Amino acid sequence: MTGSLRHRFPALAGNEWARFDGPSGTQVVDSALKAMVDWIESGLTAAAGGPFAAAQECQALLDRTRVALGQLFSADPSGFSFGPNTTTFNMMFATAVSETLKPGDRIVGTRLDHDSNVTPWRRACDRSGASQVLADFDRATGVLRPESVIELIDASTKWVTVAMASNLLGTMPDLAPIIEAAHAVGAKVFVDAVAAAPHHRIDIGSLDCDVLVTSPYKWYGPHSGVLWCRPEIMDDLDWWRVRPAADSGPRKPETGMPNFEAIAGIEATVRFLLEESMESVAAYESDVFSHLWDGLARIDGVRRIGPDDGQLRAPTAAFDVDGVSPATIAARLNNEKIAVWDGHAYALEVVRHLGLEQSGGVVRAGVVRYIEHDDVDRLLEAVARIARGH
Ligand SMILES: Cc1ncc(COP(=O)(O)O)c(C=O)c1O
């Protein structure tokens, strides 16, 4: 296993913060920071594809970054589009799909999903007269069995919208049988990979999904969103666009001028992950996460919420402490320079299904590549003190 990479994250240098807030956004890797500054300083900023050198360099940056993303995610590079974040893409995608839906059509989603993969589809259904049904996960284990999604898929199903990982519980459902069942009835599959992509290698080609979204700011890049869509599906969609904008290809969903400096950062981040390799990221994080997850189990009064049997998961720990609200725990940890989130983290359906909405949701502590054993020790000691009532 490779060792510490803390030195690659300038924002972590010279402060004592333990940043378990990775699932809501990671710190930026040094090479991406440099690439963004270099890009802006270079004078290459222009509008892509024009008749002079800088404009051609902008186009080259888009092309290069798509190829790099294609390598990272084993996908057709011409399917990648750049945008401000995943939620905006989901809203726009679901709006475009709503034009194709009619009363009687069905969208199958899950209660495990972040709201950005739930509400846009509900609104698409409201507009079109289609209906949305959501598969439940198991309350006791946090596991979403593929069968609970598959049994909702019928001949009227047009889209299946699923999370590759829960941003709150870390659960990673087995998507292969779900995708197979959807395709068997002619439905398409939209995968929210935001909470999975920072932690595991994703092979879009073998997964055989139709659309996949991910946010580079969750994997050490700048705030931005990336959408991969089968080119023929994007070409067919009636995406809202101005008349001179592209009507086909990956520029179609990119309303207006792309954020080139962010894209320069995305390219550098993708190269960082390719060099580091997602397999080695996963192995490193799995070791640190076990230390956290097992340590939480040893603290009296702590209840861990989420998959617990060694299956594939994102290294995100959700927990609560008997008699102390999640908000109080997060505030106490903040006093000790330990960053965690409390609440629902936009996974509204998850906390509702767990019956935790009124009690303030959960505490969420995420492991990413720069979290180390000493950070986990600090977190565990602080949680143990809180649980003991000190
Ligand atoms: C699983 C998941 N999906 C979607 C989103 C939304 O991402 P964005 O902030 O890029 O819109 C998040 C953000 O936390 C997430 O964790």
The ligand as a Gaussian input file, in Angstrom:
#p B3LYP/6-31G(d) Opt

LIG

0 1
 C      -24.325000      11.153000      -3.999000
 C      -24.430000      12.597000      -4.379000
 N      -25.118000      12.927000      -5.472000
 C      -25.216000      14.193000      -5.894000
 C      -24.629000      15.221000      -5.193000
 C      -24.778000      16.614000      -5.712000
 O      -23.559000      17.025000      -6.206000
 P      -23.308000      18.534000      -6.624000
 O      -22.983000      19.276000      -5.366000
 O      -22.150000      18.461000      -7.558000
 O      -24.540000      19.050000      -7.243000
 C      -23.914000      14.947000      -4.034000
 C      -23.307000      16.030000      -3.260000
 O      -23.012000      15.884000      -2.091000
 C      -23.795000      13.592000      -3.620000
 O      -23.097000      13.258000      -2.530000

